[in-house]
């Protein structure tokens, strides 16, 4: 096991940016050893997902970032909708990473057991969350098991995770509003 960990220095840093085009439905996966800041300009206006391999105390994990809401009120109105869309589509994102970086995963099959931590970035404390989605092999299949949610802020009034998106008037408004964005 120790020998395999030494080999991780060759893959860290390793980042992924998955971009989605609403008009063409095309998905683009960029794999790099650095996060391309030019590609992330205006990240809060896009549906990009950023992921990176990290090693903490000899343990590898995949850190995933999704931008739910941010610098303007319009995105805050769509936060619940965006959170639920990211949550629903994240297994597809992870499958794209598995497919796009299949050579790395073939060389290091133990990475399939690495935990996936998802950071939902939001200016609203209710959606500013970190969730553990379990091992990569399960998270990519949508098998979350004992999903752990935690707030990234200390706001005690919003200490419960957001309810799943339903057909309430608020949610319908949010869907329509997000479509207009």
C-alpha positions as CSV (number, residue, x, y, z in Angstrom):
1,X,0.0,0.0,0.0
2,X,2.8,2.4,0.8
3,X,4.4,2.0,-2.6
4,X,1.1,2.9,-4.3
5,X,0.8,6.1,-2.2
6,X,4.2,7.2,-3.4
7,X,2.9,7.1,-7.0
8,X,0.1,9.6,-6.2
9,X,2.6,12.4,-6.2
10,X,2.6,11.9,-10.0
11,X,-1.1,12.6,-10.2
12,X,-1.5,15.3,-7.6
13,X,-2.5,18.0,-8.5
14,X,-5.1,16.6,-10.9
15,X,-8.2,18.6,-11.7
16,X,-11.4,18.1,-13.7
17,X,-13.7,20.8,-15.1
18,X,-16.9,19.5,-16.6
19,X,-18.7,22.1,-18.7
20,X,-22.3,21.8,-20.0
21,X,-23.8,23.8,-22.8
22,X,-27.6,24.3,-22.4
23,X,-28.1,25.0,-26.1
24,X,-26.3,22.0,-27.6
25,X,-26.4,19.7,-24.5
26,X,-22.7,19.0,-25.2
27,X,-20.6,18.1,-22.2
28,X,-16.9,18.8,-22.1
29,X,-14.4,17.4,-19.6
30,X,-11.1,19.1,-19.1
31,X,-8.4,17.1,-17.2
32,X,-5.3,19.0,-16.1
33,X,-2.8,19.4,-13.3
34,X,-4.0,23.0,-12.7
35,X,-7.4,24.6,-12.6
36,X,-7.7,26.7,-15.7
37,X,-8.9,30.1,-14.3
38,X,-9.8,31.4,-17.7
39,X,-12.2,28.6,-18.2
40,X,-13.8,29.3,-14.9
41,X,-14.4,33.1,-15.5
42,X,-18.0,33.7,-14.7
43,X,-18.3,30.3,-12.9
44,X,-21.3,31.6,-11.0
45,X,-23.1,32.1,-14.3
46,X,-22.5,28.6,-15.6
47,X,-23.2,25.0,-14.6
48,X,-19.6,23.9,-14.5
49,X,-18.5,21.3,-12.0
50,X,-14.9,21.4,-10.7
51,X,-13.2,18.4,-9.1
52,X,-9.7,17.6,-7.8
53,X,-7.9,14.8,-6.2
54,X,-6.6,15.5,-2.7
55,X,-4.4,13.5,-0.3
56,X,-4.9,14.0,3.4
57,X,-2.9,11.9,5.9
58,X,-2.1,9.2,3.3
59,X,-5.8,9.0,2.2
60,X,-7.0,10.0,-1.2
61,X,-10.3,11.6,-1.8
62,X,-12.1,13.5,-4.7
63,X,-13.2,17.0,-3.8
64,X,-16.1,18.2,-6.1
65,X,-17.3,21.9,-6.3
66,X,-20.7,23.0,-7.6
67,X,-21.7,26.7,-7.7
68,X,-25.3,26.9,-6.5
69,X,-25.8,30.7,-5.9
70,X,-23.7,33.7,-5.5
71,X,-23.0,37.3,-6.2
72,X,-26.4,38.4,-7.4
73,X,-30.0,38.1,-6.2
74,X,-31.2,36.3,-9.4
75,X,-29.0,33.3,-8.7
76,X,-30.1,33.2,-5.1
77,X,-33.7,32.8,-6.3
78,X,-32.7,29.8,-8.2
79,X,-30.5,28.2,-5.5
80,X,-32.9,25.4,-4.5
81,X,-33.5,24.5,-8.1
82,X,-29.7,24.5,-8.9
83,X,-28.9,22.5,-5.7
84,X,-31.3,19.8,-6.7
85,X,-30.2,19.7,-10.4
86,X,-26.5,19.4,-9.3
87,X,-27.5,16.7,-6.8
88,X,-29.5,14.8,-9.4
89,X,-26.8,15.1,-12.2
90,X,-23.7,14.5,-10.1
91,X,-23.6,10.7,-10.7
92,X,-23.4,11.6,-14.5
93,X,-20.6,14.0,-13.8
94,X,-18.7,11.3,-11.9
95,X,-19.2,8.8,-14.7
96,X,-17.7,11.3,-17.1
97,X,-14.7,11.6,-14.9
98,X,-14.4,7.8,-14.7
99,X,-14.6,7.5,-18.5
100,X,-12.4,10.5,-19.2
101,X,-9.6,9.5,-16.8
102,X,-10.0,5.7,-17.2
103,X,-6.2,5.3,-17.7
104,X,-5.5,6.8,-14.3
105,X,-8.1,4.7,-12.7
106,X,-6.8,1.5,-14.4
107,X,-3.4,2.3,-13.0
108,X,-4.8,3.1,-9.5
109,X,-8.0,1.0,-9.0
110,X,-7.9,1.8,-5.3
111,X,-9.1,5.3,-6.2
112,X,-12.5,3.8,-6.9
113,X,-12.8,3.4,-3.1
114,X,-11.8,7.0,-2.4
115,X,-14.5,9.1,-0.7
116,X,-16.2,11.8,-2.7
117,X,-16.8,15.1,-0.9
118,X,-19.2,17.5,-2.7
119,X,-19.0,21.2,-1.9
120,X,-22.1,23.2,-2.8
121,X,-21.1,26.9,-2.8
122,X,-23.8,29.4,-2.1
123,X,-24.3,32.8,-0.6
124,X,-27.3,31.3,1.2
125,X,-26.3,29.4,4.3
126,X,-29.1,26.8,3.6
127,X,-27.4,25.7,0.4
128,X,-23.7,26.3,1.4
129,X,-23.1,22.6,2.1
130,X,-20.5,19.9,2.1
131,X,-21.7,16.4,1.6
132,X,-19.9,13.1,1.7
133,X,-21.2,10.9,-1.2
134,X,-19.3,7.8,-0.2
135,X,-16.8,5.8,-2.3
136,X,-16.4,7.0,-5.9
137,X,-17.5,3.6,-7.3
138,X,-20.9,4.0,-5.5
139,X,-21.3,7.8,-5.9
140,X,-20.9,7.4,-9.7
141,X,-23.8,4.9,-9.7
142,X,-26.0,7.2,-7.6
143,X,-25.7,4.8,-4.6
144,X,-25.1,7.3,-1.8
145,X,-25.7,5.0,1.1
146,X,-25.1,6.9,4.3
147,X,-24.8,10.4,2.8
148,X,-23.5,12.9,5.3
149,X,-24.5,16.5,5.0
150,X,-22.9,19.4,6.7
151,X,-23.2,23.2,6.6
152,X,-20.2,25.2,5.6
153,X,-21.4,28.1,7.7
154,X,-22.4,28.5,11.3
155,X,-25.9,29.6,10.7
156,X,-28.0,27.7,13.3
157,X,-31.4,28.6,11.8
158,X,-30.5,26.8,8.6
159,X,-29.0,23.7,10.1
160,X,-31.2,21.3,8.3
161,X,-30.5,20.2,4.7
162,X,-32.7,21.5,2.0
163,X,-35.8,19.6,1.1
164,X,-35.9,18.0,-2.3
165,X,-37.4,20.0,-5.1
166,X,-41.1,19.4,-5.3
167,X,-44.0,20.9,-7.3
168,X,-44.7,23.9,-5.0
169,X,-45.5,27.3,-6.6
170,X,-42.1,28.5,-5.3
171,X,-40.3,25.6,-7.1
172,X,-42.2,26.1,-10.3
173,X,-41.3,29.8,-10.2
174,X,-37.7,28.9,-9.6
175,X,-37.6,26.5,-12.6
176,X,-39.2,29.1,-14.8
177,X,-36.8,31.8,-13.6
178,X,-33.8,29.6,-14.0
179,X,-34.9,28.8,-17.6
180,X,-34.9,32.5,-18.3
181,X,-31.4,32.9,-16.9
